[in-house]
Amino acid sequence: MADKFNMKNPAVKRILQEVKEMQNNPSDDYMSLPLEDNIFEWQFAIRGPRDTEFEGGIYHGRIQLPPDYPLKPPSFMLLTPNGRFETQTKICLSISNYHPEHWQPSWSVRAALVALIAFMPTKPEGAVGSLDYSKEERTALAIKSRTHPPKYGNADRQRLIDEVHEYMLNKSPRVPECCAVTNNQEACKQSVMSDVEDQANIVTAATAEHSQAGEPEMVGNVHDMHVNANASPTEVRVSGELRLSTEPVVELIQTEQRNQEVRNNSTIREQTMPDDRGLTLLAVGLCVAIIALLIKKFLKSYWWIGA
Amino acid sequence: MDGSCDGGDGVVDAEWSCYRDDDIIQQQNAIQAEEALKIPFVGDKESLSALAAEYKTGSSILKAKIEVLDELYVAIRRTRGDGNCFFRSFMFSYLEHILETQDEAEVEHVLKNIEQCKKALLDLGYAEFTFEDFFSIFIELLESVIPGRDSSISIDTLIERSRDPLVSNYVVMFFRFVTSGEIRRRTDFFGPFIMGVSNGTVDQFCKTSVEPMGEESDHVHITALSDALGVPIRVVYLDRSSCDVGKTEVNHHDFIPSNCLLKEAGSETIEPSVVLLYRPGHYDILYPRLRSETPSL
């Protein structure tokens, strides 16, 4: 991948560093990758923040990096209808190019995505590209967002969008049924910047570990990540089911799952015989979910006819 | 956070609401492009009479001060007024000084300090990939002004590089990282000054007034950069302030890094090699007369 680009160009060099860093330290909350033929164009998906009406939603978007990135900020655009930001419109974030005066080159695509997630539950206050839909509408959009990724751009871009969607589906639990929405918008707003900073710290630690990895490994890493994502839906589903009742257990399971992933990473080949129990659980879980959805749908349609 | 992109918040100011953020951004870009045509990042060396010409019809205080300046300084080199003028002036003035004096010891000393700055940023939690490119471009430029090496460059090439947006902006950004790192590292020292000028925290100040490109510099920035790199800086003030009686004087302030103070205590006074002319809102480079040229004061 690196051979194709002009490594003398510091923007290209920086962006490749960010790609590598992103791939070495994947997150459950977001996923972002550049197009294969243009690293200044990225696709991303973020997961709706927990305990908000966006929880469980998967929101796709594109990022454009300017030729003089990181001196100038990237611009962001959402593609999945979400009720907070207009789609296909550049959005107004202090971290995006709507406020070039606030952008700092020490930020990154990762930091910007973290900021974007934190921004979702904040009040739009009339900002350009913002929407103020009701909680119910947003929840409905969150559910819908999981069904299929948006159709956008050429075949290559679509393939990337689909890939990102698949990854995020496996990483994020479904929309909670009792959408208990807490009023933590102010808190979120205030924590935006500290979140960015935390992220920067994480990034530092991560880059320190991975800085010796060579450029050509990049493509290989992508594949590892996807194999990984497909290998662990079982655990994800289980933790998703348990979530509502026993939080600490979930924590345990998630840590367990992460350990599992680490092990998977080194022994991907041995994964051809997956855990039977897990598969059964997955099947049962899926059936329950499908039946629940069907019943819900039937009830809804009868209700409509009745009314 | 996003309040400033507000489209008018209820009170509809018809005229203002016509301007969407896009238009404003475009207008800002247009102003910058226009400014760029007027003067390169770093201008040509001009005799001090060019400065006098600017104020021909200006205030008598300024004219008197320029006469005083004329006794001490021989030339001026202007920099573009894009908010980065302090850093840009410092960059050129310092590198030109090294090119002329061939002071390899100074380069060694600064390289050591740059290494410290890098460590400080890492300790503060900055990801290395976010600043390493800026560091390496400055170090490359710094090493290229030492004469007698394969990579050595002439003054003309230095001017050319300083006008190249890529090199020039990356060096400015390098200084911004160094400045921010120094301020954050010494929060206790800089905190009170920052409270005085911005009413915010050290962190907010660095985020809004140091790290973003195009944010203007003041005492805090200059002190931090001078201390971090260990390079003394003299700033000469050309403004309307006047002394009550007698001879007109031009104020200046020397920013002397603390390690210099220790080293030089008792010995001769330090004459900063980087001399900048400050007029409210802008910095340019000044060239002192050589001692032999200095008219008796």
Interface residues (C-beta under 8 A of the other chain):
Chain A: P10 K13 R14 Q17 E18 E21 D68 P70 L71 C92 L93 S94 N97 Y98 H99 P100 E101 H102 W103 Q104 P105 S106 W107 S108 F119 T122 P124 E125 G126 A127 V128 S130 K189 V192 M193 E197 A200 N201 V203 T204 T207 A208 S211
Chain B: M1 D2 G3 S4 C5 D6 G7 G8 D9 R20 D21 I25 Q28 L122 G125 Y126 A127 E128 F129 T130 F131 D133 F134 I137 P165 L166 N169 Y170 M173 F177 K207 T208 E211 P212 M213 G214 E215
